[in-house]
Amino acid sequence: MKRKVGYTWLLREVMAQHQVFTATELVPLLRERGIDLSASQVHRLVSGTPERLSLQVMAALCDILSCTPADLVATTAENAGVRKTATGDLPTPPSNVAKLRPRAARILPDA
């Protein structure tokens, strides 16, 4: 069975818990730790959900906010399940399968 995995980026919530409310406050704190990101890059990091993230940036964020990566990323996993039709109904099997089989051909002599 396939599993569907996902994650939620919680940086904004963790920042608020530590009285850091804007992305611009984060820029100099990251720069102190050797992470040179522009204000727009930090804004996207705070306001969006990143698909890729450098472990150096993650480590710097954890140091700034005194947290762990698990505090910044909440993961989810669930069974994918079986695909359903648009109406939610399962297709009905044919009632008489024998009627669907081809008939044997009869070859007649030329008249």
Secondary structure as UniProt FT lines:
FT   STRAND          3..9
FT   HELIX           11..17
FT   TURN            18..19
FT   HELIX           23..32
FT   TURN            33..34
FT   HELIX           39..47
FT   HELIX           55..65
FT   HELIX           69..72
FT   STRAND          73..79
FT   TURN            86..87
FT   HELIX           97..100
//
